[in-house]
Amino acid sequence: MKGIIYVTLLLLLPAVSLAQRITFSEPQKEDNRDINFDIIGKMNNNIIVFKNARWKYAVSVYDAVDMALKEKVELDFIPDKAFNVDFITFPDNFYFIYQYQRKGVVYCMGAKMDFNGHLVGEPIQLDTTHVGVMGDNKIYSTINSDDKKQIMIFKIQKRNEKFNFVTLLLNSRLQLLHKSRLEIDYDDRNDVYSDFLLDNNGNFIFSKSVRLGSRSNLSALYLFTKAPLQDSFSVKKINLNELFIDEIKIKIDNINNRYLLNSFYYTERRGNIDGLFCVVWDVKGDSTYASRFTKLDDSIRVFAKSKGSTKLALNDFFIRNILLKKDGSYLIAAEDYSSQTSGSNMGWNRWDYLYGSPFLSPYNYYYYSPSLGGYYRPYSRFNNAQSTRYYYDNILLLDITQTGNIKWNKIINKEQYSDDNDNYLSFSTFITESEIHFLYNIIEKRDKLLTDNTLSANGTVKRNPTIKSIDRGYEFMPKLSRQVGARQIIIPCTFRNQICFAKIDY
C-alpha cells in the first residue's frame, strides 16, 4: 500500500508553517522482516536501497517522487556468501566494495553502479589475501573522506601480538594512489581502538586507549595518524591528567583542519562517569589545540536520568553523534542505553563488554557497542530461549565551543523499551538550514508514534506534533534512516511484517 500523510508542523520561524509530506513505498512480498537492507541514497531522482536475503543480493530502485518501485536489479556479480558489502555514493553513481573467499584466498572487489542500479563495466580486483581454509576472512574495511575524493581499503591481521595493517589509498575512480604495510603492538586484553577514519587530505586516523589492568577504565590515550604517502604511523600520546576515560569517539573537522576526540571520563578506576573529556587536535600544527575535562554537575544529572541515584545518572549514556558547526564548535548527542537478559544478570554492561570481554577483539567490538546504533537486526536472530529487553531513554545534548568547553546542555526526554528487538528504538538526526530534528518513536496506548523534536541554533528545544503512523499500520525505524536531501529523509518501516520505506519531505 502506498500513501501520503500531511501533518502541519509549526517550526521556529516567524509566522510560518510548513507541511510535512510522507510517502510510503509499496511493500514487496519477498521483503520480509528477515532480510538485511541498507539505504544507499538518492541519485538522479532515484532512491536506491541495497537488500540481501539468504546470500542473494539486489538493489531496489524507487521513484524519488512517489516511492513507486521502478526496478529491482539482481546483483549476480556478487558471489554467494560474500561479506562486508560496503558502498560509496556520488551524485550519479556509486561503488560496491565487497569481499568473498575462494578456497583459502579472500578477494576484495570494487564494482561501479549507475543511478539505475546497473553495473558499469566489470568488477575490478582491488586486493587479495591468503588466509587459509580456516583463517579469519573478515579482514577488509572501507572508509572514505567527507568529500569522497579519497577512499581507503585497509585490512588488519593479528599475528604474534601485533596488528599487521595493509592500507590501499584510492582516488574517486578506485585507482590506487599508494599502498602501505605497517604494524603496531597489540594487546588483546588491554588495548581498545576507536573508529578508523580518513580526512580530505588522505590522512588515516584512529586512536588507541589502554588500561593498566583487567576490568579497569582506560588510563592512556594515543592518537595514530598516517600521511597519504608515508609508510609509518605518527603516534602522539594525549595527556589524561591521571584520570580515566571511556570509549573515544573521533570526528574530523575538515573545514577547520582539526580532529575532535570526545569521551566521558572518570576520576576513579571503576567509578561513576564524572564528566566529558574533549580534545581538539590541530592537524597543521600536529599538536593539541585544546584539551578539557568538564565535570557534569547535579543540575544536569537530575534531568538526564528519570529515576535512580544522581551519582549513577550518566553511567548508561553513550555518545551517538557529533555534529559539526562551521565555526569549529560542535554538538554532542548522547543516549541513555541499557539492556537486560531474562533469567540471568546478563545485559549490556560497560565493564564486562566494553572493557573486559575475552570474546570481542578491540578491532571489532564496535559492531556490538551501543554507541554504534545503526544496523538492522533481522528477526530470525532472536530465536532462542532467553529474552533480552532493550532500554533507550533520554538524549543528552552538549554544545561544545571551539576550545572544548561546554556552552550549554539540554535534555530530550524519552522512554523506550522493547523485548528481543530494538529496530524501532533510539533516534535519528535530520539537519535543515537552521535546525536539527531528532526523530524517534514514543508509545501511547500501545501505538508507536513518530515524534519530532527540533533544536534551534540558540539551544531551544521544541517538540512538534507526532505522526500517527499506526493508523495506517506502518511502524518506523528512525535510527536506520538516511538523509538524502536538504529537506528529505528516508526512514525504513514495516507494514504487516514486511519491510518498506517512507520518504519524508519537510
Summary of the structure (lengths in Angstrom):
residues: 506
radius of gyration: 22.7
end to end distance: 22.0
largest distance: 67.0
contacts: 1571
relative contact order: 0.12
helix: 6%
strand: 54%
